[in-house]
Amino acid sequence: MSAPKAMWPLLKARYLERLRVQGYSRRTLQSLEAHVRFFLEYAGTEAKVEDLSELGREALCAYQTWLFFSGYRRKPERPLSLATQAGRLSAVRGFFRFLYKDGYLASDPSASLERPRRPKRLPRSILTQRHVLDLLKAPDSGTLLGVRDRAILELLYATGIRNEELRTLRLVDVDRERGQVRVTGKGKKDRVVPVGRIALNWLMQYLEAARPVLIEGRDTGVVFLSKHGRSLTTGNLIALVAKYAKKAAVPGRVTPHALRHTCATHLLHEGADIRSIQELLGHASLATTQIYTHVDITDLKRVHRTYHPRERA
């Protein structure tokens, strides 16, 4: 079993044809072709191999290292982004899997190759409790849209639900007696989220006083409506939050997602356990929720630097 250099263009063409038959888009095929070609150029020039069967896992790890330090193209001073590195390695894994399954190689050296992981970034725009209060009070609750907007802001902060989860919330999802809502999250997974006394009060005010006027005779069953009685869009909600953040003089870029981060961070600061926050936010993995522990420790470090006598000495 072998894949000699003379056959590399043919093997690449067969691999891409296999993917085309499987339904891969033209754009994806173009990207994969470039990634595989990039690797084969490396194998022939940098690794100086004559047959792909000569490459083991260590050689592929060396390629991964080379990508990080030297695998640039347009700007020599700037290495490839982690996303591009991951794309190139994914293409190589697919190519070697094809070679192995079709009998060109006796084994697949890329099977255990790890993709580069993006470092988890701390959430931006975590609002202080003072800023949150200013934001919540920004809508004019003497108007129908002001009541709606206050209910939206209260619900976003109280529950930490996502933009889409709030926009698609339906009347049948609201349980006034239990003070909770059922939201449909990523992967169409439902979860029940407690609303809280104050947010529930504003939600009921909106449902009883404002929404019936906004319906305009064509009720879609969605909780929050535009001034024309239609469902809100993603852009509507982003603009709404930004408008009131500006009015309340809240610094930074404030979005519905920033309120989600703020909800989680404030809960953690007040002593909520991480698994409860995971359940509230609808994270499939605890690792996703654990980023908020980093936010907490960042705040703790700031306090330590400010108040510890050895730091002030």
C-alpha positions as CSV (number, residue, x, y, z in Angstrom):
1,M,0.0,0.0,0.0
2,S,1.4,3.4,-1.0
3,A,0.6,6.8,-2.2
4,P,3.7,7.9,-4.3
5,K,4.3,11.5,-5.2
6,A,3.4,11.0,-8.8
7,M,-0.1,10.0,-7.8
8,W,-0.8,12.9,-5.4
9,P,-2.7,15.1,-7.9
10,L,-4.9,12.1,-8.9
11,L,-5.5,11.1,-5.3
12,K,-6.5,14.7,-4.5
13,A,-8.9,14.7,-7.4
14,R,-10.5,11.4,-6.4
15,Y,-10.9,12.7,-2.8
16,L,-12.7,15.8,-4.0
17,E,-14.8,13.9,-6.4
18,R,-15.9,11.6,-3.6
19,L,-17.0,14.7,-1.6
20,R,-18.7,16.2,-4.6
21,V,-20.8,13.1,-5.0
22,Q,-21.6,13.2,-1.3
23,G,-23.2,16.7,-1.8
24,Y,-20.4,19.1,-0.6
25,S,-20.9,22.6,-2.0
26,R,-18.7,24.1,-4.7
27,R,-17.4,26.7,-2.2
28,T,-16.5,24.0,0.4
29,L,-14.8,21.9,-2.3
30,Q,-12.7,24.9,-3.4
31,S,-11.6,25.5,0.2
32,L,-10.7,21.8,0.7
33,E,-8.8,21.7,-2.5
34,A,-6.7,24.6,-1.4
35,H,-6.0,23.1,2.0
36,V,-5.0,19.7,0.6
37,R,-2.9,21.3,-2.1
38,F,-1.2,23.4,0.7
39,F,-0.4,20.2,2.6
40,L,0.9,18.3,-0.4
41,E,3.2,21.2,-1.2
42,Y,4.5,21.0,2.4
43,A,4.9,17.2,2.2
44,G,7.0,17.5,-1.0
45,T,9.1,20.5,-0.1
46,E,9.3,20.9,3.7
47,A,9.0,17.3,4.7
48,K,10.7,16.0,1.6
49,V,8.7,12.7,1.4
50,E,8.2,10.7,-1.8
51,D,5.2,8.7,-0.5
52,L,2.5,9.7,1.9
53,S,2.9,6.3,3.6
54,E,6.2,7.7,5.0
55,L,4.2,10.1,7.1
56,G,3.3,9.1,10.7
57,R,1.5,10.9,13.4
58,E,4.7,12.7,14.5
59,A,5.2,14.0,11.0
60,L,1.7,15.4,11.0
61,C,2.3,17.0,14.4
62,A,5.3,18.6,12.8
63,Y,3.1,19.9,10.1
64,Q,0.7,21.3,12.7
65,T,3.7,23.1,14.4
66,W,4.9,24.4,11.1
67,L,1.4,25.8,10.4
68,F,1.5,27.7,13.6
69,F,5.0,29.2,13.2
70,S,5.5,29.4,9.4
71,G,2.3,28.5,7.6
72,Y,1.5,32.1,6.4
73,R,0.9,33.2,2.9
74,R,-0.2,36.9,2.5
75,K,1.5,38.5,5.4
76,P,4.8,36.9,6.4
77,E,4.8,38.7,9.7
78,R,1.4,37.2,10.7
79,P,0.8,33.5,11.2
80,L,-2.4,31.8,10.1
81,S,-5.4,32.3,12.3
82,L,-6.4,29.4,14.5
83,A,-9.6,29.0,12.4
84,T,-7.5,28.6,9.2
85,Q,-5.1,26.2,10.9
86,A,-8.1,24.2,12.1
87,G,-9.5,24.2,8.6
88,R,-6.3,23.0,7.0
89,L,-5.9,20.2,9.6
90,S,-9.5,19.1,9.2
91,A,-8.9,18.8,5.4
92,V,-5.8,16.7,6.0
93,R,-7.7,14.4,8.3
94,G,-10.4,13.9,5.8
95,F,-7.8,13.3,3.0
96,F,-5.9,10.7,5.1
97,R,-9.2,9.0,6.1
98,F,-10.1,8.7,2.4
99,L,-6.6,7.3,1.6
100,Y,-6.9,4.7,4.4
101,K,-10.5,3.6,3.6
102,D,-9.7,3.2,-0.1
103,G,-6.6,1.1,0.6
104,Y,-3.9,3.5,-0.4
105,L,-2.5,3.5,3.1
106,A,-2.2,0.7,5.7
107,S,-3.2,3.1,8.5
108,D,-4.5,6.6,9.2
109,P,-1.8,8.6,11.0
110,S,-4.2,11.6,11.3
111,A,-6.8,9.8,13.4
112,S,-5.5,11.1,16.7
113,L,-4.4,14.5,15.5
114,E,-5.8,17.2,17.7
115,R,-7.1,20.4,16.2
116,P,-5.9,23.7,17.6
117,R,-8.4,25.1,20.2
118,R,-9.3,28.7,20.4
119,P,-8.7,30.2,23.8
120,K,-11.9,30.9,25.6
121,R,-12.4,34.6,25.8
122,L,-13.9,36.3,28.8
123,P,-17.3,37.8,28.0
124,R,-17.2,41.5,27.3
125,S,-19.6,44.2,28.4
126,I,-20.4,42.8,31.9
127,L,-22.7,45.5,33.3
128,T,-22.5,46.6,36.9
129,Q,-25.6,46.3,39.0
130,R,-25.9,50.1,38.9
131,H,-25.8,50.2,35.1
132,V,-28.3,47.4,34.9
133,L,-30.7,49.3,37.1
134,D,-30.3,52.5,35.0
135,L,-30.9,50.4,31.8
136,L,-34.0,48.8,33.2
137,K,-35.5,52.2,34.1
138,A,-34.7,53.8,30.7
139,P,-38.0,52.9,28.9
140,D,-41.0,55.2,29.4
141,S,-43.4,52.9,31.2
142,G,-46.2,55.4,30.5
143,T,-46.4,54.2,26.9
144,L,-47.4,50.9,25.5
145,L,-44.0,50.3,23.8
146,G,-42.3,51.5,26.9
147,V,-44.1,48.8,28.9
148,R,-43.1,46.2,26.3
149,D,-39.5,47.3,26.3
150,R,-39.3,47.3,30.1
151,A,-40.7,43.8,30.1
152,I,-38.1,42.7,27.5
153,L,-35.1,44.2,29.4
154,E,-36.3,42.8,32.7
155,L,-36.8,39.3,31.2
156,L,-33.4,39.3,29.4
157,Y,-31.6,40.2,32.7
158,A,-33.7,38.0,35.0
159,T,-33.4,34.8,32.9
160,G,-30.3,35.2,30.7
161,I,-32.2,33.8,27.7
162,R,-30.8,34.4,24.2
163,N,-32.1,36.9,21.6
164,E,-33.8,34.2,19.6
165,E,-35.2,32.5,22.7
166,L,-36.9,35.7,23.7
167,R,-38.2,36.5,20.2
168,T,-39.7,33.1,19.7
169,L,-41.3,32.9,23.2
170,R,-45.0,32.1,22.8
171,L,-47.9,32.8,25.1
172,V,-48.3,29.1,25.8
173,D,-44.8,29.1,27.1
174,V,-45.6,31.6,29.9
175,D,-46.6,30.0,33.3
176,R,-47.8,32.9,35.4
177,E,-48.8,30.7,38.4
178,R,-45.4,29.1,38.7
179,G,-43.5,32.3,37.6
180,Q,-41.6,30.5,34.8
181,V,-41.3,30.3,31.0
182,R,-40.4,27.5,28.7
183,V,-37.8,28.4,26.1
184,T,-36.6,26.6,23.1
185,G,-32.8,26.8,22.9
186,K,-30.1,25.6,20.6
187,G,-30.7,22.2,19.0
188,K,-34.5,22.7,19.6
189,K,-34.0,21.7,23.2
190,D,-36.6,23.0,25.6
191,R,-35.9,24.1,29.2
192,V,-37.9,25.8,31.9
193,V,-36.5,29.0,33.3
194,P,-37.7,30.9,36.4
195,V,-38.6,34.5,35.7
196,G,-38.5,36.2,39.1
197,R,-41.0,38.4,40.8
198,I,-40.1,41.8,39.3
199,A,-39.6,40.6,35.8
200,L,-42.9,38.6,35.9
201,N,-44.8,41.7,37.1
202,W,-43.6,43.7,34.1
203,L,-44.3,40.8,31.7
204,M,-47.8,40.5,33.0
205,Q,-48.3,44.3,32.7
206,Y,-47.2,44.0,29.1
207,L,-49.4,41.0,28.3
208,E,-52.5,42.6,29.9
209,A,-52.2,46.2,28.9
210,A,-49.9,46.6,25.9
211,R,-49.9,43.4,23.8
212,P,-53.7,43.4,23.2
213,V,-53.4,46.8,21.6
214,L,-50.3,45.8,19.5
215,I,-52.0,42.7,18.1
216,E,-54.0,44.6,15.4
217,G,-56.2,41.6,14.7
218,R,-53.5,39.1,13.6
219,D,-52.3,37.3,16.7
220,T,-49.3,35.0,15.9
221,G,-49.1,33.6,19.5
222,V,-45.6,35.1,20.0
223,V,-45.3,37.0,23.3
224,F,-43.4,40.1,22.1
225,L,-44.7,42.1,19.1
226,S,-43.4,45.1,17.1
227,K,-45.5,48.3,17.0
228,H,-47.1,46.8,13.9
229,G,-48.1,43.6,15.6
230,R,-45.5,41.4,14.0
231,S,-42.8,39.3,15.5
232,L,-39.6,41.0,16.5
233,T,-36.4,40.4,14.4
234,T,-32.9,39.9,15.7
235,G,-32.0,43.4,14.6
236,N,-35.1,44.8,16.4
237,L,-34.0,43.4,19.7
238,I,-30.3,44.4,19.3
239,A,-31.3,48.0,18.4
240,L,-33.8,48.1,21.3
241,V,-31.2,47.2,23.9
242,A,-28.6,49.6,22.3
243,K,-31.1,52.5,22.3
244,Y,-31.8,52.2,26.0
245,A,-28.2,51.6,26.9
246,K,-27.3,54.9,25.2
247,K,-30.2,56.6,26.9
248,A,-29.0,55.3,30.3
249,A,-25.4,56.3,29.5
250,V,-24.2,52.7,30.0
251,P,-20.7,52.4,28.7
252,G,-19.6,49.9,26.1
253,R,-21.5,48.0,23.5
254,V,-24.6,46.6,25.3
255,T,-26.5,43.8,23.5
256,P,-29.0,41.1,24.5
257,H,-26.1,38.7,24.8
258,A,-24.3,41.2,27.2
259,L,-27.3,41.0,29.4
260,R,-27.1,37.2,29.3
261,H,-23.5,37.4,30.4
262,T,-24.3,39.9,33.0
263,C,-27.1,37.7,34.4
264,A,-24.8,34.7,34.8
265,T,-21.9,36.8,36.3
266,H,-24.1,38.5,38.9
267,L,-25.6,35.1,39.9
268,L,-22.1,33.8,40.4
269,H,-21.1,36.8,42.4
270,E,-24.1,36.3,44.7
271,G,-23.2,32.7,45.4
272,A,-25.1,30.6,42.8
273,D,-23.5,27.3,42.0
274,I,-22.1,26.8,38.5
275,R,-24.4,23.9,37.7
276,S,-27.5,25.9,38.4
277,I,-26.2,28.6,36.1
278,Q,-25.6,26.0,33.4
279,E,-29.2,24.8,33.7
280,L,-30.5,28.4,33.6
281,L,-28.5,29.3,30.5
282,G,-29.1,26.0,28.7
283,H,-25.5,25.2,28.1
284,A,-25.0,21.6,26.9
285,S,-21.5,21.5,28.5
286,L,-20.4,22.7,31.9
287,A,-17.2,23.8,30.3
288,T,-19.1,26.6,28.5
289,T,-20.5,27.9,31.7
290,Q,-17.2,27.7,33.5
291,I,-16.0,30.8,31.6
292,Y,-17.9,32.8,34.2
293,T,-15.7,31.5,36.9
294,H,-12.8,33.1,35.0
295,V,-14.8,36.4,35.1
296,D,-15.2,36.0,38.8
297,I,-11.5,35.3,39.4
298,T,-10.6,38.3,37.3
299,D,-12.7,40.5,39.5
300,L,-11.1,38.8,42.6
301,K,-7.6,39.6,41.2
302,R,-8.5,43.2,40.8
303,V,-9.7,43.4,44.4
304,H,-6.6,41.6,45.5
305,R,-4.3,44.1,43.7
306,T,-6.3,47.0,45.1
307,Y,-6.6,46.1,48.7
308,H,-3.9,43.5,49.7
309,P,-1.3,45.3,51.8
310,R,1.6,43.6,50.0
311,E,0.3,44.8,46.7
312,R,0.0,48.3,48.0
313,A,3.4,48.3,49.6
